[in-house]
Amino acid sequence: MKYATRIATFTLATGLVAAGSVSGQTAKPNSQAALMREAKITKTVATKTALEQVPGGKVRSSELEREKGKLIYSFDIKVAGKSGIEEINIDAMTGAIVAHEHEALKAEKKEAVQEALGKRAPAVKK
């Protein structure tokens, strides 16, 4: 009888611990609509800030994403006559510049492939 009570107690305790760890996790939504509601800075303001960092540049692509736990706008900016792109990351909560990196054409293509596979390669810091 003691054995059955111990097993029942262990099973109950294990279930409570598992339920507590699952309920303790707060998954942040990653749909674009949910991310846009969460952002304090508009895309227009973030775009202006990013373009100020790359005179003569044009935004080739942009996205709102969560990277390393931080909500950011990521911009790929191309300057005519120069190789590669400038990647500018703007904090979507404060509007601060989080990163400014130059990606050579080869690195840009590699990153595009890795993003398509769900991975992200580290870029060269500027």
MARMIFI-390911 format. One record per residue (C-alpha): z, y, x; residue in three letters; chain; residue number from 1. Coordinates in nm, 2 decimals. Each point is the difference from the previous one (the first is absolute). Layout:
N
+--------+--------+--------+-----+----+-----+
|     c3 |     c2 |     c1 |  aa | ch |   i |
+--------+--------+--------+-----+----+-----+
|      Z |      Y |      X | ALA |  A | NUM |
...
+--------+--------+--------+-----+----+-----+
END
This chain:
126
+--------+--------+--------+-----+----+-----+
|     c3 |     c2 |     c1 |  aa | ch |   i |
+--------+--------+--------+-----+----+-----+
|   0.00 |   0.00 |   0.00 | MET |  A |   1 |
|   0.08 |   0.24 |   0.28 | LYS |  A |   2 |
|  -0.34 |  -0.07 |   0.15 | TYR |  A |   3 |
|  -0.18 |   0.09 |  -0.32 | ALA |  A |   4 |
|   0.21 |   0.32 |  -0.03 | THR |  A |   5 |
|  -0.09 |   0.10 |   0.35 | ARG |  A |   6 |
|  -0.37 |  -0.06 |  -0.06 | ILE |  A |   7 |
|   0.01 |   0.20 |  -0.32 | ALA |  A |   8 |
|   0.19 |   0.29 |   0.17 | THR |  A |   9 |
|  -0.25 |   0.00 |   0.30 | PHE |  A |  10 |
|  -0.30 |   0.00 |  -0.23 | THR |  A |  11 |
|   0.14 |   0.28 |  -0.21 | LEU |  A |  12 |
|   0.09 |   0.21 |   0.31 | ALA |  A |  13 |
|  -0.34 |  -0.06 |   0.15 | THR |  A |  14 |
|  -0.17 |   0.11 |  -0.32 | GLY |  A |  15 |
|   0.21 |   0.32 |  -0.02 | LEU |  A |  16 |
|  -0.07 |   0.09 |   0.36 | VAL |  A |  17 |
|  -0.38 |  -0.06 |  -0.05 | ALA |  A |  18 |
|   0.00 |   0.21 |  -0.32 | ALA |  A |  19 |
|   0.20 |   0.28 |   0.17 | GLY |  A |  20 |
|  -0.24 |   0.02 |   0.29 | SER |  A |  21 |
|  -0.30 |   0.01 |  -0.23 | VAL |  A |  22 |
|   0.14 |   0.26 |  -0.23 | SER |  A |  23 |
|   0.12 |   0.20 |   0.29 | GLY |  A |  24 |
|  -0.35 |   0.05 |   0.12 | GLN |  A |  25 |
|  -0.17 |   0.30 |  -0.14 | THR |  A |  26 |
|  -0.37 |  -0.05 |   0.03 | ALA |  A |  27 |
|  -0.19 |   0.33 |   0.02 | LYS |  A |  28 |
|  -0.32 |   0.01 |  -0.20 | PRO |  A |  29 |
|  -0.31 |   0.03 |   0.20 | ASN |  A |  30 |
|  -0.27 |   0.07 |  -0.26 | SER |  A |  31 |
|  -0.18 |   0.33 |   0.06 | GLN |  A |  32 |
|   0.13 |   0.14 |  -0.33 | ALA |  A |  33 |
|   0.36 |  -0.09 |   0.09 | ALA |  A |  34 |
|  -0.03 |   0.14 |   0.35 | LEU |  A |  35 |
|  -0.15 |   0.32 |  -0.13 | MET |  A |  36 |
|   0.29 |   0.04 |  -0.24 | ARG |  A |  37 |
|   0.24 |  -0.05 |   0.28 | GLU |  A |  38 |
|  -0.17 |   0.25 |   0.24 | ALA |  A |  39 |
|   0.15 |   0.35 |   0.01 | LYS |  A |  40 |
|  -0.30 |   0.15 |   0.18 | ILE |  A |  41 |
|  -0.34 |   0.01 |  -0.17 | THR |  A |  42 |
|  -0.31 |  -0.15 |   0.16 | LYS |  A |  43 |
|  -0.16 |   0.35 |   0.00 | THR |  A |  44 |
|   0.29 |   0.14 |   0.21 | VAL |  A |  45 |
|   0.00 |  -0.30 |   0.23 | ALA |  A |  46 |
|  -0.37 |   0.02 |   0.05 | THR |  A |  47 |
|   0.02 |   0.37 |   0.09 | LYS |  A |  48 |
|   0.28 |  -0.08 |   0.26 | THR |  A |  49 |
|  -0.21 |  -0.28 |   0.15 | ALA |  A |  50 |
|  -0.31 |   0.21 |   0.03 | LEU |  A |  51 |
|   0.19 |   0.28 |   0.18 | GLU |  A |  52 |
|   0.07 |  -0.26 |   0.27 | GLN |  A |  53 |
|  -0.37 |  -0.07 |   0.06 | VAL |  A |  54 |
|  -0.21 |   0.32 |   0.00 | PRO |  A |  55 |
|  -0.35 |  -0.06 |  -0.12 | GLY |  A |  56 |
|   0.09 |  -0.35 |  -0.13 | GLY |  A |  57 |
|  -0.09 |  -0.15 |  -0.33 | LYS |  A |  58 |
|   0.20 |  -0.26 |  -0.19 | VAL |  A |  59 |
|  -0.18 |  -0.33 |   0.01 | ARG |  A |  60 |
|   0.26 |  -0.20 |  -0.18 | SER |  A |  61 |
|   0.36 |   0.03 |  -0.12 | SER |  A |  62 |
|   0.27 |  -0.20 |  -0.16 | GLU |  A |  63 |
|   0.35 |   0.02 |  -0.12 | LEU |  A |  64 |
|   0.20 |  -0.30 |   0.14 | GLU |  A |  65 |
|   0.34 |  -0.12 |   0.10 | ARG |  A |  66 |
|   0.01 |  -0.05 |   0.38 | GLU |  A |  67 |
|   0.32 |  -0.11 |   0.18 | LYS |  A |  68 |
|   0.19 |   0.08 |  -0.32 | GLY |  A |  69 |
|  -0.13 |   0.36 |  -0.01 | LYS |  A |  70 |
|  -0.23 |   0.13 |  -0.27 | LEU |  A |  71 |
|  -0.29 |   0.17 |   0.18 | ILE |  A |  72 |
|  -0.35 |   0.14 |  -0.06 | TYR |  A |  73 |
|  -0.23 |  -0.14 |   0.26 | SER |  A |  74 |
|  -0.32 |   0.19 |   0.08 | PHE |  A |  75 |
|  -0.30 |  -0.10 |   0.22 | ASP |  A |  76 |
|  -0.16 |   0.32 |   0.11 | ILE |  A |  77 |
|  -0.34 |   0.01 |   0.18 | LYS |  A |  78 |
|  -0.12 |   0.29 |   0.21 | VAL |  A |  79 |
|  -0.38 |   0.04 |   0.03 | ALA |  A |  80 |
|  -0.12 |  -0.07 |   0.35 | GLY |  A |  81 |
|   0.32 |  -0.19 |   0.11 | LYS |  A |  82 |
|   0.04 |  -0.37 |   0.02 | SER |  A |  83 |
|   0.27 |  -0.18 |  -0.20 | GLY |  A |  84 |
|   0.23 |   0.15 |  -0.25 | ILE |  A |  85 |
|   0.33 |   0.18 |  -0.02 | GLU |  A |  86 |
|   0.26 |  -0.17 |  -0.21 | GLU |  A |  87 |
|   0.26 |   0.23 |  -0.14 | ILE |  A |  88 |
|   0.30 |  -0.12 |  -0.20 | ASN |  A |  89 |
|   0.19 |   0.24 |  -0.22 | ILE |  A |  90 |
|   0.35 |  -0.08 |  -0.14 | ASP |  A |  91 |
|  -0.06 |   0.00 |  -0.38 | ALA |  A |  92 |
|   0.36 |   0.11 |  -0.06 | MET |  A |  93 |
|   0.03 |   0.30 |   0.24 | THR |  A |  94 |
|  -0.35 |   0.09 |   0.10 | GLY |  A |  95 |
|   0.08 |  -0.05 |   0.37 | ALA |  A |  96 |
|  -0.25 |  -0.14 |   0.24 | ILE |  A |  97 |
|   0.12 |  -0.35 |   0.08 | VAL |  A |  98 |
|  -0.28 |  -0.11 |   0.24 | ALA |  A |  99 |
|  -0.33 |   0.13 |   0.15 | HIS |  A | 100 |
|  -0.20 |  -0.27 |   0.18 | GLU |  A | 101 |
|  -0.35 |  -0.01 |   0.13 | HIS |  A | 102 |
|  -0.18 |  -0.33 |  -0.07 | GLU |  A | 103 |
|  -0.31 |  -0.08 |   0.20 | ALA |  A | 104 |
|  -0.29 |  -0.15 |  -0.19 | LEU |  A | 105 |
|   0.08 |  -0.35 |   0.12 | LYS |  A | 106 |
|   0.37 |   0.03 |  -0.09 | ALA |  A | 107 |
|  -0.09 |   0.14 |  -0.34 | GLU |  A | 108 |
|  -0.23 |  -0.30 |  -0.08 | LYS |  A | 109 |
|   0.27 |  -0.24 |   0.12 | LYS |  A | 110 |
|   0.26 |   0.17 |  -0.23 | GLU |  A | 111 |
|  -0.23 |  -0.01 |  -0.29 | ALA |  A | 112 |
|  -0.04 |  -0.38 |   0.04 | VAL |  A | 113 |
|   0.37 |  -0.05 |   0.04 | GLN |  A | 114 |
|   0.08 |   0.22 |  -0.31 | GLU |  A | 115 |
|  -0.25 |  -0.21 |  -0.19 | ALA |  A | 116 |
|   0.20 |  -0.31 |   0.11 | LEU |  A | 117 |
|   0.33 |   0.17 |  -0.09 | GLY |  A | 118 |
|   0.11 |   0.08 |   0.35 | LYS |  A | 119 |
|   0.02 |   0.33 |   0.18 | ARG |  A | 120 |
|  -0.06 |   0.06 |   0.38 | ALA |  A | 121 |
|   0.20 |   0.26 |   0.19 | PRO |  A | 122 |
|  -0.21 |   0.30 |   0.07 | ALA |  A | 123 |
|   0.00 |   0.21 |   0.32 | VAL |  A | 124 |
|   0.25 |   0.29 |  -0.03 | LYS |  A | 125 |
|  -0.14 |   0.35 |   0.08 | LYS |  A | 126 |
+--------+--------+--------+-----+----+-----+
END
